[in-house]
Amino acid sequence: MTNTENLYANIRAHIESNYPMLYLVTFEEKHADNLIRQLAQDDNRKIFEWNLARGIVDFKHKQPQLDYRDLAATLENWLSDELTNHFLIIKDAHLAMRENPLVVARLKALAQKIMSDTDANATVILVSSQVCIPPELEKFVTLFDLPLPDENGIEKIINQFVSNVGETIASKDLNDLTLAFRGLSEHEITQLLTRCFQQDGQISSKDAVLVLKEKEQIIKKSGTLEMIVTNEQFENVGGLSNLKKWLEQKAHVLGNLSEALNFGVEAPKGAMIVGMPGCGKSLTAKATASLFKLPLLRLDVGSLMGKYVGESESNMRRALKLAEAVSPCVLWVDELEKAFVGIGDGGAGSEVVTRLFGYFLTWMQDKKDAVFVLATANDISALPPELLRKGRFDEIFYVDFPNKSERENIFNIHLQKRNQNANIDVKKLAEKTDGFSGADIEAVVKEAIETAFVQNRSALTTEKLLDVVQNTHPLKEVMKHKIKEYEDKFKDLKIKAAS
């Protein structure tokens, strides 16, 4: 059975079991209407629809049937009616419930009537782009996410479009575009195919670039994720040999994912990189996307927090669905320990964060799309143990301050990047920078080059760099007590070293 067929069978089973209230989460109201129409035909149900824009409307033509009534008044009428073979459809329910508590109270009363009245035979179907389930309704509502087209569905849409415009499409182009369109709705796919065809009169793999740009637009409009454009190359990450070797292996798997899955290899889930500030965690996240040749998305859990009941959870669900839509991709969760701070501390804020954390854990465990999660954190001891067990991430790496050979490598990278590597004794610099982080070394190089420029553009020398080193207080010195605390915690946790 396809995803749509499974969904239909599941919803039908709930209706036949007299579940009072179903909640369909979708941006595609047309998709929801087609599903409801099919259910009504099969069960011989009458359909009554209320929507926020026009009130009570004819389900088929969307024309108003009465003078406008708000949802609270409409629910009062439905409560007074004899409910026999009814589907009661409510569109944009989340907006109506947020604005008027009377709506919530009457929805609860309606659900209770359907459950207790043996003569009542009705189902309330809420259709909305966002999940908003007040606590008063949680026991009455069953939630369904309407699936986006799967690969077979996308192929059908492409083939239908190509046939309609009198063209043909090569098998490889069809496969490439099917992968590119994953995560988009039928309406979005059709719109993009029209744009692609208008450009050059054909549909081919070249159109995948336009599809990616459209996905960038979707992400920007969502406000829940940020697409990071990065020029960081993997070879510009100094040291971290164990981590780099591990990531190169994962890159090979992702680059040959179909073959790997057929061979029995599981799709990579992701990695957590923990350790000292300024030692390359964020740089590695950016460089990994370049290595994998995949888009990099950044998830800021703090930006998901909303003021309405259920809004934060809805934002988290939407953010992760967007990541799946853009897949294959790298999802970077920065400062993970701050994202889920407060779990188990009690209070309303903690309850919301705990629910977000629970949803994130479940998603990580069950996700099937090629979303490689790269989480970075400084203080791993602040994280709940459920996040650290095997099965969430493929591996957890500890990044320490660079050793002498790694510091040489980091100096070379930053000097070469700025065309200043001639006649510089990086061995001597590495000896004099014990305890410096990668960020400290970069700051030294930048300041020395700026000083050389100001001094009549004189050549950069080892001595100029050493002068800056002499006047620099590295992070390990500035945050001595905090760094010692981190070191003790990481020793106890026995995490795999990145170097």
Buried (B, 14 or more C-beta within 10 A) or exposed (E): EEBBEEBBEEBBEBBEEEBBBBBBBBBBBEBBBEBBBEBBEEBEBEBBBBBBEBBBBEBEEBEBEEEEBBBBBBBBEBBEEEBEEBBBBBBBBBBBBBEBEBBBBBBBBBBEBBEEEEEBBBBBBBBBBBBBBBEBBEEBBBBBBBBBBEEEBBBEBBEEBBEEEEEEBEEEBBBBBBBBBBBBBBEBBBEBBEEBBEEEEBBBBBBBEBBEEBBBEBBEEBEBBBBBEBEBEBEBBBBBBBBBEBBEEBBEBBBEBEEBEEEEEEBBBBBBBBBBBBBBBBBBBBBBBBBBEBBBBBBBBEBBBBEEBBBBBBBBBBBBBBBBBBBBBBBBBBBBBBBBBBBEEEEEEBEBBBBBBBBBBEBBEEBEBBBBBBBBBBBBBBBEEEBBEEEBBBBBBBBBBBEEBBBBBBBBBBBEEEEBBEEBBBEBBBEEBEBBBBBBBBBBBEBBBEBBEEEEEEEBBBEBBBBBBEEBEBBBEEBEEBBEEBBEBBEEEEBEBBB
